[in-house]
């Protein structure tokens, strides 16, 4: 017989369901300003930024931000909010990288 996860919370565009009964991590993750993180990653100053200068991101960074976020959420039992924007941005970046790697000379 198939088991269905219990819905904890549901609202417009959001659903939370019970996956496993573990203690959620309540420690705050160190953050830094996204503006400076982007400049550091690009190695040059930004000309424009779509968020406010106070927009923050986590300090820990891996090779891919989405994979890093999923890894931290899973390994430290932290909540993870995935929006359609994150998924579409990841797909678009992957497609752009695929095209760049296969340019015809």
SULCORUR-V606002 format. One record per pair of residues at least 24 apart in sequence whose C-alpha atoms are under 7 Angstrom apart, sorted by sequence separation. I is the first residue (numbers start at 0). J is the second residue. D is the distance in Angstrom with one decimal. If there is no record, write none. Layout:
[[I/J/D] [I/J/D]]
This chain:
[[31/55/5.4] [32/56/6.3] [30/55/6.0] [31/56/5.7] [30/56/5.4] [31/57/6.3] [30/57/4.2] [31/58/5.7] [29/57/6.0] [30/58/4.9] [28/57/6.6] [29/58/5.9] [24/75/6.3] [24/76/5.6] [23/76/5.3] [24/77/5.4] [23/77/5.8]]
